[in-house]
Amino acid sequence: MPQLKAVIFGAALHHRDEDRPNTPIAETSDIQRQAFNEAFAAAKLDWHWTAQTSDLLKLKDDPQRMRAYRDADLTRINVTDSTISALHKAKNGLYLAMLADLHFRPRPGVVETLDLCNRNGLQVALCTATTMANIEALRTALGDF
């Protein structure tokens, strides 16, 4: 019988997936949404994302999400791809600053799983498309759990 050698956590910083509710290490969707909204407000856009906008989180990355949101309404067509790039940069800065101010716990079961892996010599990996800056910010925000 094959023996388990590693545990891979996925989607460390992404949206809550109703089909896989315990996938992320920590739930950060609300923080991400707040950072988007602050970036939109700073750019004087009347865009405002709510939890109901979460379908956009199924798209691969932030610029793709913003383009889809823009393209869904002709009144938003004046927002260029270069503006979206600037919004993305602003949103990331805001998100990292917000995480730096937080101290929160991992989702239920994460600490226990990490302890179990450590006790049994299992390797732990993280599979994500996010940046190392976001991963480090999350690690800092989680602190010594």
Order of alpha helices (4+ residues) and beta strands (2+ residues): beta-alpha-alpha-alpha-alpha-beta-alpha
